[in-house]
Amino acid sequence: MRGTKKRSVYLPQDMLAEIEHEMARQERTLSWLIQQAWRIAAPTIRSFPGVADHLPERLS
């Protein structure tokens, strides 16, 4: 894999249970599921305003 890094991610127990269910159902790894979820969700997430978008002009 290119440029992979190990990270810790903290998820609510119910969300983790759903992900683990999908891992078993699809016979996929956690890494694969998270990567696919990001690819699908990225355009929507990128459309969210950033914190700096809410600062007064003089502070940004």
N, CA, C and O atoms as CSV, one atom per row, in Angstrom:
chain,resi,resn,atom,element,x,y,z
A,1,MET,N,N,0.845,-1.184,0.000
A,1,MET,CA,C,0.000,0.000,0.000
A,1,MET,C,C,0.881,1.235,0.000
A,1,MET,O,O,1.963,1.244,0.587
A,2,ARG,N,N,0.416,2.248,-0.648
A,2,ARG,CA,C,1.207,3.471,-0.705
A,2,ARG,C,C,0.834,4.402,0.440
A,2,ARG,O,O,-0.345,4.634,0.705
A,3,GLY,N,N,1.831,4.925,1.103
A,3,GLY,CA,C,1.625,5.933,2.125
A,3,GLY,C,C,0.642,5.580,3.227
A,3,GLY,O,O,-0.114,6.444,3.671
A,4,THR,N,N,0.630,4.359,3.671
A,4,THR,CA,C,-0.314,3.997,4.731
A,4,THR,C,C,0.236,4.406,6.085
A,4,THR,O,O,1.447,4.381,6.304
A,5,LYS,N,N,-0.646,4.778,6.982
A,5,LYS,CA,C,-0.286,5.139,8.353
A,5,LYS,C,C,-1.267,4.474,9.300
A,5,LYS,O,O,-2.453,4.338,8.999
A,6,LYS,N,N,-0.763,4.071,10.426
A,6,LYS,CA,C,-1.613,3.463,11.449
A,6,LYS,C,C,-2.224,4.574,12.295
A,6,LYS,O,O,-1.518,5.483,12.731
A,7,ARG,N,N,-3.535,4.505,12.527
A,7,ARG,CA,C,-4.259,5.508,13.308
A,7,ARG,C,C,-5.200,4.818,14.280
A,7,ARG,O,O,-5.614,3.678,14.065
A,8,SER,N,N,-5.530,5.524,15.349
A,8,SER,CA,C,-6.572,5.065,16.270
A,8,SER,C,C,-7.816,5.893,16.012
A,8,SER,O,O,-7.743,7.113,15.869
A,9,VAL,N,N,-8.951,5.228,15.953
A,9,VAL,CA,C,-10.228,5.908,15.738
A,9,VAL,C,C,-11.173,5.432,16.829
A,9,VAL,O,O,-11.308,4.232,17.065
A,10,TYR,N,N,-11.824,6.377,17.491
A,10,TYR,CA,C,-12.749,6.045,18.568
A,10,TYR,C,C,-14.169,6.199,18.051
A,10,TYR,O,O,-14.559,7.269,17.584
A,11,LEU,N,N,-14.937,5.122,18.137
A,11,LEU,CA,C,-16.302,5.096,17.618
A,11,LEU,C,C,-17.266,4.671,18.718
A,11,LEU,O,O,-16.891,3.918,19.617
A,12,PRO,N,N,-18.507,5.152,18.651
A,12,PRO,CA,C,-19.514,4.658,19.594
A,12,PRO,C,C,-19.697,3.145,19.409
A,12,PRO,O,O,-19.553,2.625,18.303
A,13,GLN,N,N,-20.010,2.462,20.488
A,13,GLN,CA,C,-20.127,1.003,20.453
A,13,GLN,C,C,-21.135,0.524,19.412
A,13,GLN,O,O,-20.876,-0.454,18.710
A,14,ASP,N,N,-22.290,1.203,19.302
A,14,ASP,CA,C,-23.301,0.755,18.340
A,14,ASP,C,C,-22.821,0.918,16.900
A,14,ASP,O,O,-23.119,0.079,16.050
A,15,MET,N,N,-22.080,1.990,16.621
A,15,MET,CA,C,-21.543,2.192,15.277
A,15,MET,C,C,-20.503,1.119,14.953
A,15,MET,O,O,-20.486,0.576,13.848
A,16,LEU,N,N,-19.645,0.823,15.917
A,16,LEU,CA,C,-18.638,-0.214,15.724
A,16,LEU,C,C,-19.297,-1.567,15.481
A,16,LEU,O,O,-18.827,-2.341,14.647
A,17,ALA,N,N,-20.367,-1.857,16.190
A,17,ALA,CA,C,-21.078,-3.126,15.995
A,17,ALA,C,C,-21.640,-3.216,14.576
A,17,ALA,O,O,-21.577,-4.275,13.951
A,18,GLU,N,N,-22.187,-2.113,14.067
A,18,GLU,CA,C,-22.706,-2.104,12.695
A,18,GLU,C,C,-21.585,-2.338,11.687
A,18,GLU,O,O,-21.745,-3.094,10.729
A,19,ILE,N,N,-20.454,-1.683,11.912
A,19,ILE,CA,C,-19.313,-1.848,11.009
A,19,ILE,C,C,-18.811,-3.284,11.051
A,19,ILE,O,O,-18.524,-3.874,10.010
A,20,GLU,N,N,-18.706,-3.844,12.245
A,20,GLU,CA,C,-18.253,-5.231,12.370
A,20,GLU,C,C,-19.218,-6.193,11.686
A,20,GLU,O,O,-18.793,-7.184,11.092
A,21,HIS,N,N,-20.513,-5.905,11.767
A,21,HIS,CA,C,-21.506,-6.728,11.072
A,21,HIS,C,C,-21.255,-6.679,9.560
A,21,HIS,O,O,-21.281,-7.710,8.888
A,22,GLU,N,N,-21.015,-5.486,9.037
A,22,GLU,CA,C,-20.749,-5.346,7.601
A,22,GLU,C,C,-19.431,-5.995,7.207
A,22,GLU,O,O,-19.317,-6.559,6.119
A,23,MET,N,N,-18.431,-5.919,8.086
A,23,MET,CA,C,-17.163,-6.587,7.802
A,23,MET,C,C,-17.386,-8.082,7.592
A,23,MET,O,O,-16.857,-8.673,6.650
A,24,ALA,N,N,-18.166,-8.680,8.472
A,24,ALA,CA,C,-18.437,-10.115,8.374
A,24,ALA,C,C,-19.297,-10.421,7.155
A,24,ALA,O,O,-19.025,-11.371,6.421
A,25,ARG,N,N,-20.336,-9.616,6.938
A,25,ARG,CA,C,-21.255,-9.854,5.828
A,25,ARG,C,C,-20.541,-9.769,4.483
A,25,ARG,O,O,-20.772,-10.588,3.594
A,26,GLN,N,N,-19.679,-8.779,4.347
A,26,GLN,CA,C,-19.000,-8.559,3.073
A,26,GLN,C,C,-17.638,-9.255,2.987
A,26,GLN,O,O,-16.983,-9.240,1.945
A,27,GLU,N,N,-17.226,-9.864,4.106
A,27,GLU,CA,C,-15.908,-10.497,4.174
A,27,GLU,C,C,-14.822,-9.509,3.763
A,27,GLU,O,O,-13.979,-9.801,2.914
A,28,ARG,N,N,-14.863,-8.333,4.384
A,28,ARG,CA,C,-13.913,-7.252,4.107
A,28,ARG,C,C,-13.249,-6.820,5.405
A,28,ARG,O,O,-13.734,-7.121,6.495
A,29,THR,N,N,-12.139,-6.114,5.274
A,29,THR,CA,C,-11.440,-5.597,6.449
A,29,THR,C,C,-12.029,-4.251,6.862
A,29,THR,O,O,-12.717,-3.588,6.087
A,30,LEU,N,N,-11.740,-3.871,8.098
A,30,LEU,CA,C,-12.151,-2.558,8.590
A,30,LEU,C,C,-11.556,-1.465,7.703
A,30,LEU,O,O,-12.243,-0.509,7.341
A,31,SER,N,N,-10.296,-1.609,7.361
A,31,SER,CA,C,-9.624,-0.624,6.519
A,31,SER,C,C,-10.354,-0.447,5.187
A,31,SER,O,O,-10.582,0.680,4.748
A,32,TRP,N,N,-10.717,-1.549,4.550
A,32,TRP,CA,C,-11.403,-1.477,3.260
A,32,TRP,C,C,-12.743,-0.758,3.400
A,32,TRP,O,O,-13.075,0.102,2.584
A,33,LEU,N,N,-13.517,-1.109,4.439
A,33,LEU,CA,C,-14.824,-0.475,4.633
A,33,LEU,C,C,-14.700,1.024,4.876
A,33,LEU,O,O,-15.467,1.808,4.317
A,34,ILE,N,N,-13.743,1.426,5.703
A,34,ILE,CA,C,-13.559,2.848,5.992
A,34,ILE,C,C,-13.132,3.594,4.723
A,34,ILE,O,O,-13.609,4.699,4.464
A,35,GLN,N,N,-12.247,3.000,3.944
A,35,GLN,CA,C,-11.817,3.644,2.694
A,35,GLN,C,C,-12.988,3.827,1.734
A,35,GLN,O,O,-13.122,4.885,1.118
A,36,GLN,N,N,-13.832,2.816,1.601
A,36,GLN,CA,C,-14.989,2.931,0.707
A,36,GLN,C,C,-15.972,3.973,1.221
A,36,GLN,O,O,-16.520,4.752,0.442
A,37,ALA,N,N,-16.195,3.988,2.527
A,37,ALA,CA,C,-17.108,4.972,3.120
A,37,ALA,C,C,-16.596,6.385,2.860
A,37,ALA,O,O,-17.379,7.277,2.538
A,38,TRP,N,N,-15.281,6.596,2.998
A,38,TRP,CA,C,-14.711,7.925,2.744
A,38,TRP,C,C,-14.894,8.310,1.279
A,38,TRP,O,O,-15.293,9.436,0.983
A,39,ARG,N,N,-14.608,7.396,0.365
A,39,ARG,CA,C,-14.755,7.707,-1.069
A,39,ARG,C,C,-16.185,8.122,-1.407
A,39,ARG,O,O,-16.396,9.016,-2.227
A,40,ILE,N,N,-17.149,7.488,-0.789
A,40,ILE,CA,C,-18.558,7.813,-1.043
A,40,ILE,C,C,-18.943,9.130,-0.374
A,40,ILE,O,O,-19.649,9.944,-0.970
A,41,ALA,N,N,-18.484,9.346,0.856
A,41,ALA,CA,C,-18.913,10.512,1.642
A,41,ALA,C,C,-18.088,11.772,1.400
A,41,ALA,O,O,-18.550,12.868,1.720
A,42,ALA,N,N,-16.892,11.652,0.850
A,42,ALA,CA,C,-15.977,12.794,0.731
A,42,ALA,C,C,-16.590,14.022,0.062
A,42,ALA,O,O,-16.429,15.121,0.591
A,43,PRO,N,N,-17.285,13.898,-1.073
A,43,PRO,CA,C,-17.854,15.103,-1.688
A,43,PRO,C,C,-18.826,15.839,-0.762
A,43,PRO,O,O,-18.836,17.070,-0.729
A,44,THR,N,N,-19.627,15.109,-0.026
A,44,THR,CA,C,-20.569,15.734,0.908
A,44,THR,C,C,-19.824,16.404,2.054
A,44,THR,O,O,-20.136,17.537,2.421
A,45,ILE,N,N,-18.850,15.715,2.616
A,45,ILE,CA,C,-18.093,16.262,3.738
A,45,ILE,C,C,-17.321,17.507,3.312
A,45,ILE,O,O,-17.234,18.471,4.072
A,46,ARG,N,N,-16.761,17.493,2.100
A,46,ARG,CA,C,-16.022,18.661,1.609
A,46,ARG,C,C,-16.923,19.873,1.408
A,46,ARG,O,O,-16.435,21.002,1.377
A,47,SER,N,N,-18.220,19.659,1.271
A,47,SER,CA,C,-19.139,20.788,1.090
A,47,SER,C,C,-19.497,21.464,2.413
A,47,SER,O,O,-20.078,22.549,2.404
A,48,PHE,N,N,-19.164,20.851,3.548
A,48,PHE,CA,C,-19.437,21.453,4.853
A,48,PHE,C,C,-18.560,22.687,5.030
A,48,PHE,O,O,-17.406,22.686,4.600
A,49,PRO,N,N,-19.081,23.735,5.651
A,49,PRO,CA,C,-18.241,24.910,5.904
A,49,PRO,C,C,-17.169,24.585,6.943
A,49,PRO,O,O,-17.387,23.789,7.857
A,50,GLY,N,N,-16.021,25.214,6.784
A,50,GLY,CA,C,-14.943,25.040,7.748
A,50,GLY,C,C,-15.097,26.014,8.903
A,50,GLY,O,O,-15.889,26.954,8.830
A,51,VAL,N,N,-14.345,25.792,9.959
A,51,VAL,CA,C,-14.398,26.671,11.125
A,51,VAL,C,C,-14.027,28.096,10.726
A,51,VAL,O,O,-14.668,29.046,11.176
A,52,ALA,N,N,-13.005,28.259,9.891
A,52,ALA,CA,C,-12.561,29.589,9.473
A,52,ALA,C,C,-13.648,30.328,8.699
A,52,ALA,O,O,-13.631,31.558,8.648
A,53,ASP,N,N,-14.586,29.611,8.101
A,53,ASP,CA,C,-15.677,30.247,7.354
A,53,ASP,C,C,-16.615,31.018,8.273
A,53,ASP,O,O,-17.404,31.837,7.802
A,54,HIS,N,N,-16.541,30.768,9.574
A,54,HIS,CA,C,-17.438,31.408,10.531
A,54,HIS,C,C,-16.761,32.516,11.338
A,54,HIS,O,O,-17.398,33.151,12.178
A,55,LEU,N,N,-15.471,32.750,11.084
A,55,LEU,CA,C,-14.751,33.787,11.817
A,55,LEU,C,C,-15.030,35.157,11.208
A,55,LEU,O,O,-15.228,35.268,9.998
A,56,PRO,N,N,-15.047,36.197,12.032
A,56,PRO,CA,C,-15.176,37.551,11.487
A,56,PRO,C,C,-13.989,37.849,10.564
A,56,PRO,O,O,-12.905,37.303,10.766
A,57,GLU,N,N,-14.175,38.694,9.574
A,57,GLU,CA,C,-13.139,39.036,8.596
A,57,GLU,C,C,-11.804,39.379,9.253
A,57,GLU,O,O,-10.758,38.926,8.790
A,58,ARG,N,N,-11.824,40.161,10.309
A,58,ARG,CA,C,-10.581,40.636,10.918
A,58,ARG,C,C,-9.779,39.514,11.585
A,58,ARG,O,O,-8.585,39.682,11.833
A,59,LEU,N,N,-10.405,38.388,11.874
A,59,LEU,CA,C,-9.695,37.276,12.508
A,59,LEU,C,C,-9.229,36.228,11.514
A,59,LEU,O,O,-8.366,35.413,11.842
A,60,SER,N,N,-9.775,36.230,10.319
A,60,SER,CA,C,-9.401,35.176,9.368
A,60,SER,C,C,-8.262,35.583,8.478
A,60,SER,O,O,-7.834,34.803,7.627
